[in-house]
Amino acid sequence: MAAARVAAGALFFDEHERVLLVKPTYKSYRDIPGGYVEPGETPFQACVREVQEELGIQPSIGDLLVVDWAPHPREGDKILFIFDGGRLSPETLSKITFGDGELAGYEFHAVEELDGLMIERLATRVSSAVTAHNIGRTLYLEHGRTLPT
């Protein structure tokens, strides 16, 4: 029986449809807000909690964009969820704080820039989540990619 680690994050956009990427203090690459699901918590609840802990804001979190079966060679089986955080207003952006010390900042980037800012498997997953946002439906992924049809 699989015993996968589960994580959830949110994809936020600005008025130019660029994606919000955070700068973790403990990684050399960009990420999206999110983290691991705690025992007894749903992926959606984990997403809401992580956004509040990492960014200090409580925006509405929308529909599931992608679920990705993405085993990691060193960390084992993983199931990763990305939810649609929608467009963040200038007012909400002005309230972002980094209270837990995990993040050093954030920036918005065009989807075409993700490959140079994130590790490959994460950039692929986030690009797929942008596609899901644009087409208005959830995508199932394996290793960040949709299955061949």
Secondary structure, DSSP 8 states (H G I E B T S, - for coil): ----EEEEEEEEE-TT--EEEEEETT-SS-B-SEEE--TT--HHHHHHHHHHHHHS-------EEEEEE--BTTTB-EEEEEEEEEE--HHHHTT---TTSSEEEEEEE-GGGHHHHS-HHHHHHHHHHHHHHHHTS-EEEETTEE---
